[in-house]
Amino acid sequence: MPKKSIAIIVCAWPPGGGGIGNTAFYHAKYLNPDKYEVGVFTPKYHDTLSLTESGAKQFAIKPFPAFGKAGFMWSLLWRLKDYDILHLYYPFFGTDWIVLFAKLIYRKKMILHHQMDPIGDGFKKYFFKIYIKLFLGLFVYFSDRVVGLSTDQLEHCYLTKYYRKNPAKFFVVPNMVDAEKFYPQPKDSALMQKLNLKSEDKVLIFVGCLDAHHYFKGVSLIMKAVQLLQGKYPNLKFLVVGDGNRRLQYEQEAKELGIDARVIFAGWVDNVDLPKYYCLADIQVLPSTDSTEAFGGVIAEAQCCGICSIGSNWPGSRMTLADKETGLLVQPGNQDDLTAKIDLLLGDDSLRQQMGEKATLRARHLFSANYAVGELLPQLYESLK
């Protein structure tokens, strides 16, 4: 049988892509090259990683006009004519129209891969609401398949009414973790020395973008918890991995809380090195304050590394951990609940170890490339006749 050609269209890409960029990257990397010819189309916002290791072709296109991670990649309109399936990772405002026009003009198959509900703050909040209300139904109607990250997400997101009306059109593909890189390993002594960490330290870790787009990640809540718990745990440290235009704000906040000596801002870390950072931690924390957190890829990564997690009880993302088995769920925005759950895990070494061991087994099964890309994506593509 001839290969199927897949066009992956996504608004972000590693090293600065966040969950949506990492997901698309893994899909391009692990799709079977004997069955699929893959082309990746991303905005040219920064230098992007090459995909030579996967055999996929990559095209970085300058969007015009560009608005944050939205924009119009006009040349897609003729570039996509050579592909069988147009796989659009959503949201990607602006370019979503170009992909839709290409689908209609060339009569291609189109997949709308819903990664998250765009929430936003300030002006963006109202823009997203109006845009989704006016146009999401149109994109769902013309898509041949619509992908969600879990049935829990599909039951509690902007897609819910469309999912309930026509569930046969929808398909679930959880995000994945590169289990070849993320696995339990001893603490890296050189990295500990670099970060000024000691073996007796209790370490919380946050991994994520520190920019305005990711305002909802809950970094301030974690820092407040550190302030409240520092008396009980004198060796408590908070390792912040990531960078962005809000980093200085968080650094200033740590000073104002009197915990700047306990908070380590490590900056941006490449995915290749990221497992070493997870393995320095006792607990990974992601207390997101908005439902736009639909999966929580860093929870899956940490759990593959054998680290128990604390995450917010949002639809979709709450499925990434097993509450009271591989970690703990907290009520979004609830400072007391978060502080109490961190305290519970910090004070019980045996419980953390048990959760970490179960986390590894669960995450490596549910979020592996063999399952997400080896089984589910081929089923999705082959369903498009």
C-alpha positions in Angstrom: 0.0 0.0 0.0 1.2 3.5 -0.7 2.2 5.7 2.2 -0.3 8.2 3.5 0.9 11.7 3.7 0.2 13.6 6.9 0.5 17.4 7.3 1.0 18.3 11.0 0.0 22.0 11.5 0.7 23.4 15.0 1.1 26.8 16.6 4.2 26.0 18.6 7.3 23.8 18.6 10.1 22.7 21.0 12.1 24.1 22.6 9.4 26.7 23.3 6.3 24.8 22.4 4.7 23.8 25.7 2.4 20.8 25.7 0.8 21.4 22.3 4.3 21.7 20.6 5.7 18.7 22.4 2.7 16.5 21.5 3.0 17.3 17.8 6.8 16.8 17.9 6.3 13.3 19.4 3.7 12.4 16.9 6.0 13.4 14.0 8.9 11.6 15.6 7.3 8.3 16.3 4.9 7.8 13.4 6.0 4.8 11.4 8.0 6.1 8.4 7.2 3.0 6.4 3.5 3.8 6.5 3.4 7.6 6.7 5.1 10.5 5.1 5.0 13.5 7.5 5.3 17.2 6.9 5.4 19.6 9.9 4.2 23.2 9.5 5.0 25.6 12.3 5.3 29.4 12.7 8.7 30.8 12.4 8.8 32.6 15.7 12.2 31.3 16.8 14.8 28.7 15.8 13.1 25.3 15.8 14.5 21.9 16.3 15.2 19.8 13.2 13.3 16.6 12.7 16.0 14.7 10.8 15.9 11.9 13.4 12.3 11.1 12.5 12.5 11.6 8.7 9.7 14.2 8.8 10.0 17.3 6.7 9.7 20.6 8.6 8.6 23.9 7.3 8.8 27.0 9.5 6.6 29.7 8.0 6.6 33.4 9.0 3.0 34.2 9.9 1.5 37.6 8.9 0.0 39.1 10.8 1.0 37.4 14.0 -0.7 37.7 17.4 1.2 35.8 20.1 0.8 32.2 19.1 -1.9 33.0 16.6 -1.4 34.2 13.0 -1.9 33.4 9.3 0.6 31.1 7.6 -0.6 32.0 4.1 1.6 29.7 2.1 -0.1 26.7 3.6 -2.9 27.3 1.1 -0.8 25.8 -1.7 1.6 23.7 0.4 -1.1 21.5 1.7 -2.4 20.3 -1.7 0.2 17.5 -1.7 -1.0 15.9 1.6 -3.8 13.3 2.2 -4.6 14.3 5.8 -4.5 17.7 7.3 -3.9 17.3 11.1 -4.5 20.6 12.8 -3.6 20.9 16.5 -6.1 23.3 18.0 -6.2 26.1 18.9 -4.3 27.9 16.1 -6.3 31.0 15.4 -5.9 32.5 11.9 -4.2 29.5 10.4 -7.2 27.4 11.2 -9.1 29.2 8.4 -6.3 28.5 5.9 -6.3 24.8 6.8 -10.1 24.7 6.4 -9.9 26.4 3.0 -7.2 24.0 1.9 -9.4 21.1 3.0 -12.4 22.4 0.9 -10.4 23.4 -2.1 -8.4 20.2 -2.5 -11.0 17.9 -0.9 -8.6 16.6 1.8 -9.3 14.8 5.0 -9.1 17.1 8.1 -8.5 16.3 11.8 -9.2 18.9 14.4 -7.0 17.9 17.4 -8.4 19.8 20.4 -5.5 20.2 22.8 -7.1 22.8 25.2 -9.9 25.3 25.7 -8.4 28.8 25.1 -9.3 30.8 28.2 -7.0 33.8 28.4 -7.2 36.8 30.6 -8.0 40.5 30.0 -8.9 41.2 26.4 -8.0 37.7 25.2 -10.6 36.2 27.5 -13.4 38.0 25.6 -11.8 37.4 22.2 -11.5 33.7 22.8 -15.1 33.4 24.0 -16.5 35.2 20.9 -14.3 33.4 18.5 -15.2 29.9 19.9 -18.9 30.8 20.0 -18.9 32.0 16.4 -16.6 29.5 14.7 -15.8 26.3 16.6 -19.0 24.7 15.4 -18.0 25.4 11.8 -14.6 23.8 12.2 -16.2 20.8 13.9 -18.7 20.4 11.1 -16.1 20.4 8.3 -13.6 18.2 10.2 -13.7 14.6 9.3 -12.5 13.6 12.8 -12.2 15.6 16.0 -9.7 14.4 18.6 -9.8 14.9 22.4 -7.2 14.0 25.0 -9.7 12.0 27.1 -13.4 11.4 27.4 -13.3 13.4 30.6 -12.1 16.4 28.6 -14.7 15.9 25.9 -17.5 15.8 28.5 -16.4 19.2 30.0 -15.0 21.5 27.4 -16.1 23.7 24.5 -16.6 20.6 22.4 -19.1 18.9 24.7 -22.3 19.8 22.9 -20.9 18.6 19.6 -19.5 15.5 21.2 -22.8 14.5 22.7 -24.6 15.2 19.5 -22.3 13.1 17.3 -19.9 11.0 19.4 -19.0 8.8 16.4 -17.0 11.7 14.9 -14.8 12.0 17.9 -11.6 10.1 18.8 -9.5 10.0 22.0 -5.7 10.2 21.8 -4.0 11.1 25.1 -0.8 13.1 24.9 2.3 11.0 25.2 5.7 11.1 27.0 9.0 10.0 25.4 9.6 7.0 27.8 13.0 6.5 26.2 14.1 9.7 27.9 11.8 10.0 30.9 12.5 7.2 33.4 13.6 6.9 37.1 17.3 7.6 37.6 19.6 8.5 40.5 20.1 12.1 41.4 22.7 13.8 39.3 25.3 15.0 41.8 26.8 17.5 39.3 23.4 19.0 38.7 22.7 19.1 42.4 25.9 21.0 42.9 25.1 23.4 40.1 21.7 24.2 41.6 23.1 24.3 45.2 20.9 21.4 46.4 21.9 19.1 49.2 20.9 15.4 49.7 18.8 16.3 52.7 16.7 18.9 50.9 13.0 18.4 50.3 12.4 19.6 46.7 9.2 20.7 45.0 9.5 21.1 41.2 7.5 23.1 38.8 8.1 22.8 35.0 6.5 25.1 32.6 6.5 28.4 30.7 6.8 31.5 32.8 5.1 33.8 30.3 1.8 35.7 30.0 0.3 32.9 27.9 0.7 30.5 30.8 -0.5 32.8 33.6 -2.7 30.0 34.9 0.0 27.5 36.0 -0.2 28.4 39.7 3.4 29.3 40.4 2.4 32.0 43.0 0.3 29.4 44.8 3.3 27.1 45.2 5.5 29.9 46.5 2.9 30.9 49.1 2.8 27.2 50.2 6.6 27.2 50.5 6.4 30.3 52.7 3.7 28.7 54.9 5.7 25.4 55.2 9.2 26.6 55.6 9.1 26.6 59.4 8.1 22.9 59.5 10.5 21.9 56.7 13.8 23.9 57.2 15.3 22.2 54.1 12.4 22.9 51.8 13.4 24.1 48.3 11.3 25.0 45.2 12.9 24.3 41.9 11.4 26.3 39.0 12.2 25.1 35.5 11.2 27.3 32.7 11.5 30.9 31.4 9.4 33.7 30.1 8.4 37.3 30.4 6.9 36.8 33.9 10.1 35.3 35.4 11.2 38.6 36.9 7.8 39.1 38.4 8.0 35.7 40.1 11.5 36.4 41.3 10.3 39.6 42.9 7.4 37.8 44.5 9.7 35.2 46.0 11.7 38.1 47.6 8.6 39.7 49.0 7.5 36.4 50.5 11.0 36.0 52.1 11.7 32.7 50.4 14.1 33.8 47.6 16.8 31.7 49.2 14.6 28.7 48.8 13.4 29.2 45.3 15.8 28.2 42.5 15.0 29.6 39.0 16.8 27.1 36.7 15.7 28.8 33.4 14.8 26.9 30.3 15.9 23.3 30.1 16.0 21.2 27.0 13.9 18.1 27.0 17.0 15.9 26.7 18.1 17.2 30.2 14.7 17.6 31.8 14.5 14.1 33.3 17.5 14.8 35.4 15.7 17.8 36.9 12.5 15.8 37.7 14.6 13.1 39.4 16.0 15.7 41.9 12.5 16.4 43.2 10.4 14.8 45.9 7.1 16.2 44.5 6.1 17.7 41.1 3.4 20.4 41.5 1.1 21.8 38.9 -1.8 23.7 40.6 -3.4 25.2 37.5 -6.1 27.8 38.1 -7.9 27.6 34.7 -9.6 24.7 32.9 -7.4 25.4 29.9 -5.1 22.8 31.5 -6.6 19.8 29.6 -3.8 17.2 30.1 -0.8 18.3 32.2 2.1 16.9 30.2 4.6 17.7 33.0 2.6 15.5 35.3 3.0 12.6 32.9 6.7 13.3 32.5 7.3 13.5 36.2 5.4 10.3 36.8 7.3 8.4 34.1 10.4 9.5 36.2 8.9 8.0 39.3 7.9 11.3 41.0 4.5 11.6 42.6 2.5 14.7 41.6 0.0 17.2 42.8 -2.3 18.6 40.2 -5.6 20.6 40.0 -8.9 18.8 39.7 -9.8 20.0 36.2 -11.5 17.8 33.6 -8.9 16.1 31.4 -5.8 17.0 33.4 -7.1 15.1 36.5 -6.9 11.9 34.5 -3.2 12.3 34.1 -2.7 11.1 37.7 -4.6 8.6 39.8 -5.7 10.5 42.9 -4.4 9.0 46.1 -2.5 6.4 44.2 0.1 8.2 42.0 -0.4 11.7 43.4 -3.0 14.0 44.8 -5.6 16.3 43.3 -6.3 19.8 44.7 -9.2 22.1 44.2 -8.2 24.8 41.7 -7.1 28.1 43.3 -7.5 26.7 46.8 -4.3 27.7 48.7 -5.2 25.9 51.9 -5.9 22.6 50.0 -2.6 22.9 48.1 -0.6 23.7 51.2 -2.1 20.8 53.1 -1.5 18.3 50.3 2.1 19.3 49.9 2.5 19.0 53.7 1.0 15.5 53.6 3.4 14.3 51.0 6.5 16.0 52.4 5.8 14.4 55.8 5.5 10.9 54.6 8.5 9.4 52.8 7.0 6.0 52.4 3.8 7.3 50.8 5.8 9.4 48.3 7.9 6.3 47.4 4.8 4.1 46.9 3.1 6.7 44.8 6.2 7.2 42.7 6.5 3.5 42.0 2.8 3.3 40.9 3.1 6.5 38.9 5.9 5.0 36.8 4.0 1.9 35.9 0.8 3.8 35.1 2.3 6.6 33.1 4.6 4.4 31.0 1.6 2.3 30.0 -1.0 5.0 29.3 1.3 7.7 27.8 3.8 5.7 25.9 4.7 6.1 22.2 3.7 2.5 21.6 0.1 3.2 22.7 -0.5 6.8 21.6 1.4 6.8 18.3 1.9 3.1 17.6 -1.8 2.2 18.1 -4.2 5.1 18.4 -2.9 7.5 15.7 -2.8 4.8 13.0 -6.4 3.8 14.0 -7.4 7.5 13.6 -5.7 7.9 10.2 -7.0 4.6 8.8 -10.6 5.5 9.8 -10.5 8.3 7.2 -11.4 6.5 4.0 
